Amino acid sequence: MSSVSPLHGTIGPLLFALASIRAGSARAQATPEGDTTATIRGAVYDSLLTGGPLAGAEVWLEGTNRSVRTDDRGRFEVTGIRPGRYTLTFYHSLLDSTRLAASPITVLAEAGRVASVLLTTPSPTSVHSALCPHDPLANTGVVLALTVDGTRGGGVTVAGARVTAEWTELRFEPGLARWEPRVATARSDSSGRAVLCNVPTDVTVLLRGQLADGPSAMRAVELNGRPFGRADLLLVRGGVTGTVIGVVRTGRGGAAAGALVSAVGTETRTEADDEGRFLLREVAGGSRIVEARAVGFRPAQVQVIVAPGEARRVEITLGDTVQVLAPISVAGSAYLSTVGFERRRKSLQGHFLDESDIARTGATRVEEVFRLVPGVQLRPSGMGYIIEFQRGQGQITNPALGNYCPPSYYIDGNYFPLPPNQTLTLPLVPGEILAIEVYSNLFSAPQQYQRRDSGCGIILIWTKRGVPNPPK
């Protein structure tokens, strides 16, 4: 293990030292007549991650004791220096933590003149090419992860930690297209840095890191089309835990009463109270993803660092509302009869689960209910699963997909569009479901739910929203 280098400390051997630094010294500006000193004025721009000015960078004139920090717009100015040639470089935690350094540049400072300089960080493309020279530049990226030991504090980095990036990829073969789980693996070096190559740039990637005797830290990373990204992973040892306190709100700012809140990848979960507030106890320490789900809304996740023995506060805002039917004033069993569930169950054209069947699965997430349904496969994808049928008729309007078989979803009779390459993000928890109908091909489903743009199967979900509150 080693401590994270100080901001202006010596940069050790680089994974690959790069910089794209441009100088505009030709744009000399006059200073007051008779002035025998020179001025260097410029800006530092971050082209690597933020695509904007780099505030708080420390610009040095090598061989002197002069340095200056950039302001919130990335600007700096060094005044009152003797005329001559100066070598400029800059440091910032953004570069220091990635072991990338800006190459020094020489600037001519003339008496009574202002030399203008633009300093930039390495470009994402150049960093990708340097760290992963064997990767294709199209549609792939590199993630540089910094592993830190959260049980020791003080920013101590971890050497030898195993780090993985997980996602799901659509693979085409003759007459066949399948979603397959993919993974990139690396181990952190002596400075705690792990380089993960050949990572997709167009989907969310789940980053995991773990010490031998600790829980798996998790972080969601989105490159958003860029060929480079970085992420910090706080790892802990043993069974240390912390607390997460927060509130769940709807997109309009209202309280999401009764929302199910969980720490992804663990069994730790709770329900929000009437004001949307929640308390998650004994959450495994380190980098964690906290998720909230509520009926009528798309789930939402937030990233949180859980410190051992401490409480962290978060606010989760649920996604867009989902159209659902208005409550029907009938009893639960009568409701299922009204929507045709009981009649269709007798026809044996699909697979049917009622409330007792769902309870016996012990599932805490909706996708887990389908583990025991014949003909259904759950494929890991990021923080969840993609559901598909093992055999089917293929999509009517897209025969190129072969026998890849994504289902279409209906909640209380309302079509719930979900792209086939996304994880299941239905706004439900198992305890809210009355019944489920699973049809492994389009033509066995009830006619009113057959869509030509649907997948090869249909899943109907009937919820307790159709059942009124019992009379008081």
N, C-alpha and C positions, 0 to 999 in steps of 0.2 A: 504494500500500500504506500501511497505517497500523498503529500498535501498538494492541493491545487495551487499552482504557481501564482504569486502575487501579480497584480496588474502590470507593473513595470519590471517584473523580474526577468531573468534570462530565459529565453525560449530555447528548450532543448532540441535535440535532433528532431526534425520535422518529419511527419508522415510524408509531406511534400510541401515545401514552402513556395507559396505563389503570391503574386500580387499583380493587380493591374492598376498602375499608378500613372496618372497623366499630369504633366506640369504645364502651366500656361505662363511661364516666366516672360514670354515675349510681350505680354501686356503690362509693360512698365507704366506706372503712374507717377506723376510729379508730386513731390512733397514741398513744404515751404522752402523758399529760396534761401540758400546758405546752409541748409541742413547737411551735416556730414555723416549722418547715420543712415541706415537702411531699414526697410520694413518688409516683412514677409506676411502676406495675408492669404488666407485660403479656406478650404472646407474639406471635410471628410465625409465620404458618401459610402453607405453600405449597399453594395450590389449583391451581397451573398444571401441575406435572409429577409431583410425588411424592405429593400428597394427604396431607401430614403436616407436622409441625413443621419449621420452617426453622432449622437450626442454623448458627451462624457468621454470621448477619446482623448488620450494624452499624447500630444504631439511633441517630439523631442528634436532638438538640434544637436546632433551627435558631436562629441568633443567639446561641448559647453555644458554649463549648468542651467541652460535656458529650456524651459518646457512650458506648455500651456494646454489647457483643456478646452475642447470644443463646447460651444453653447448648445441650447436645445435645438438649434437649426444646423448644427454641425459645423459652425464657423469658428475660425480662430485667427489670431493676429499676434505676431511677434514684432515688437517695435524696439527702436534704439539699439540696433545691433551694428557692429562694424561691417563695412562693405567687404565682400568676399564671397567665396563659395561655401555653401553649407549643405550638409547631408541631413535630410529630414526623414523621420520614420514615426510611426504612431503605434500605440498599444491600446487595446480595449479588451474587456473580459470576453466579448464575443469571439475574438480571435484567440485569446489566451486559452480559453476552454476547449478550443478545437485543435490547438497546436498548429494553427495556420498563422503565418506572419506576413506582414507587409514588407516588401523589399524596399530598402532605402533608396532615396532619390536625391540627386544633387541639384541645388538651386543657386543661381547667381544673384546675389543681392548687391545692388549698386547704390552708391551714396545719393541721397535725395530722391530715391525711387522706391516704388512699391512693387514687389514681385508677387504675382498671383499664382496660386498653386491649388490643384485639385488632387486630393488623395482618395483612393478607393480601395475597398477590400477586394479579394479575389472574386471572380464571377462564379456563379453556380456551375456553369458548364466546365470551366477550367478546373474547379475543385473536383467535380465528378470524374473528369478524365484522369486527373492525377491520382485520386484515391482508388478508383476502380477502372484501370486502363483497359481491361478486357470486356467491359460492359458495352453494349450498344448504346449510343447516345439518344436513340429515339425511344420514348415511353418508359424509360427506366431511370432510376435515381439512386442516390446513396444517402444513407442515414448515418450520421456520426453520433453515437451515444456516449455520454459521460456517466460512468457508474460511480456513485458516491455511497459511502457507508453511513447510513442514517443512525446507527446505534452509537457511533463514536463522536459524531458532531465535528464541527470545525472544518467541514469541507474535505474530509479525508477520502481520497479516491480508492477504488477497489481494483486490484489487478486479478486477472484470471476469472472474472465473473462471466458466466455464459449469458449471452444476449441473443434473442431471436426476434425476427420480424415475421408476422403471420398475416396471410391474406388468402383470398380464393381467386382462382384464375380459370377462365373458360378455355378449354382445350378442344380443338377440332381434330377429328380423325375421320377417315373415310366412312361416311354414313353415320357418324356419331359425334356428338358434342356433349362434354361433361364439365361440370364445375369441380375443380380439384383443389384441395388445400395445398398451399405453397408456404415455404418457410425459408428464410435466410438466417444463417447462424454465424456468430463471431464470438470471440473472447476478448475481454478488455486487456489492453497492454499494461505495462508498468505504470502508466499515467492514468489508467482508468478509462481509456478511450477504446471503443469498439466500432469497427467500420463494417457496415452492412451494405453489401452491393446487390445490384440487380433487383432493386425494390421498385414496384410499380409507382407511377406518379399520378394515377387517375383514380385511386381508391384509397379508403382509409386502411392504414396498416396498424396492426396491434403489436406494440413493442413490449417484450417481456424480459425481465432480468431477475436473477435469483442467486443468492448465496447458498452454500451447501445446506445450511441448517435453518434457512429462513423462508418466508412466504414469497410467492412470485409477485414482483412489482409489475405494474401494468401502466402503459401510456399509449394513447391513441395519437397517431402521427398522420397528417395529411400533407403531401408535397404540393398538391394543387397545380400539377403540371411542371413544377420546378425540378431540376435535376439534383438538388441538394437540400438536405434538411438536417437539423440536429435536435437532440432531445436529452434531457437529464433524467436519469433513473436513480431514485433514492432507494437503496436496498437496506434491509434490516436483518439482523440475526435472531435466531430463536423465535419465541412466540410473543414478542413485544407487540403491544396494541395501543391504539389511541381512540379518540372519540371524534365523530363528525356531527356537528350541529348545524341545522339550516332550515330553510323554508322552500317549499315548492309553490310556484306561481304559474298561472296560465299566461298565454301570450298577451292578454289584456291587463295583466297585473293582479288578477284576483287570486285568492287562496285556492290551492288544489287540495281540498279536503279529502282525506282517505287515500291519497296517492301512495303507491307502494314504492319504497326507497330501498335500494340495495347497493352493496359494494360488489361490483362486477367480479366474478371469479371466486366469490366466497359465499358462504351460507348466511352472512350477516345481512339482515333486512328488517324493516319496520314499516309502519304506516304513519302518514302525516295526520295531524289532528285537524280539527275543524278550521283552524287558521293556517293550515298548510305547513305547520312547524313539525320538525322531526328530530329525533336523537338516535344516532347509530352508535351503539356501544361496542367495545372490543373489536374494532376494525383493525385488521392486520396492518402493521406499520409500513411506511414507505410510499412509493408512488401508487396511487389507487384511482380507479374510475368509479364514480358514484352515479347511479342511474335512477331516474324516477319515471314511473308509469302511472297513468290514470285513464279511466274509461272516457272515451270521447276525444283523446288527445294523443298525438304522437309522442313516443318516449323521448327523453332528453338525458344527456350525460354531461358531467363536469369532471375536470381533472382536479385532484386534490393531493397534497402531500400530507400524509398522516404521520405526525411525530409521536414517538413513544411517550405515553403518559400525558399527552396534551390533547386539547380540543381544537378542532379546526371548524371554521364557520364557512358555509357555502350557500349560494342561492341558485336554485335550478328553475329554469323557465321551460315549460313544456312546449312542444311543437304545435303546429297548426291543429285546429279542431278537426275531428273526423265526423262525417255525417252519419247519424244513427237514427233509428226510428223513435218516434215518441212512445212513451210508456203505454202499454196495453193493459187495461184493467181486467185481467183474468188471472187465475192461479197459475203457478208454474207449469203443472202438468197440462192444464187446459191450453196454456200458451203454446206449448210444443205441438199439441194437437191442432191448434188453429193454424200454425205455420206449415203443417203437413209432415212434421218430423215423425210422429208415431206411425202414420200411414206408410211413409217411405221406408221406415225401418222394417216393416213386415215384407217389403218387396225384395229385400236382400240384394239390392243393386249396388250397395256401397258398404262402407264400414261405419258403424254408429257408436258413439260414446255418449252416455248420459252423465248426470252429475255424480253418481256413485262410481262410475268407471273412471272419471277424471280424478276423483279423490284418491282412488286406489293407486294411481300412478305416482303419487307423492310429488308431483311436479311443482316447482316454484315459478317457472317461466312457461309461457304458452307452448313454445316449441318443444319443450320436454314431454308434453302430453303425447306427441306423435312418435315417441321412441318405440312403442310397442304396437303401432298400427301396421298391419301387414302391407308390404309393398311400398312403404315410405322410408326414405333415407334422409338423415340429417348430416349435412356436410358442414364442418367448421368453417366459419368465415368471420375473421376479425373478432368482435366481441360477442358473436352469436352464431346462428346456424342458418344455412339455406336449406329449405325443405324441397325435396323433389321426389317424384315417383320412380321406382325402379324400372317399370315397364309401362309403356303407354303408346298412344297413337301419334305422338309428336304434335307440334303446333300446326294447325290447319294452314295458316298463312305463311309459315316459315319452315318449309321442309328441310332447309339446310341444317336445322338444329337436330335432325335425326331423331334418336330416341332420348334426347335430353328432355325431361318432363317436368317443367315448373307448374305448380298449381296456381289457380286464381282464387281469391278470397272474397267471401261475403260475410259481413257482420250484421246480424239481424235483418237479413235480406238486402242490405245495401252493399254495392260493389266497392271493394277496398283495393284500389290499384297498388301493386307492389312490384317494382321491376324485378325480374328473375335473378339478377345478379346482386341483389341486396339481401342482407340478413333479415330475418323475420322481425318486424318491429310493430306488431299489432298492439294497439293501445289497451291491452287487457292483461289480467293475471288469471290463473286457473280458477281461483275461487269465485270469479265473477261469471263463469261460463255455466250455462244449463246443459248444453248439448253440442255435439260436433258431428257433422256428416262429412265423410271423406269419399270422394269419387275419383278413382284412379285414372279414368279417361273421360274425355269431354262428353261422350255420347251416353254414358250411364248416368250423368247428372240430370236433375229435373230440367225440363226444357226452358223454363223461364230464367235459368241461370247459365245457359249456354251462350257464350260469346265467341265470335269468330276470331277475335284478337286475344282470347284467353289462352292460357297454357293448356296442357293436355289433360289436366284434371281440375277438379273443383273442390274447395273446402268451404263448407257452410258452418258458421259459428253462431249459436243462439245464446244470448246473454240474459242476465237477470234484470236488465233494464226494462224488459217487457213485462216484469211482474211488479204489481203495485206494492206499496208498503202495507203490512198487515194492519187491519183496523185496530185502533186503540180502544 
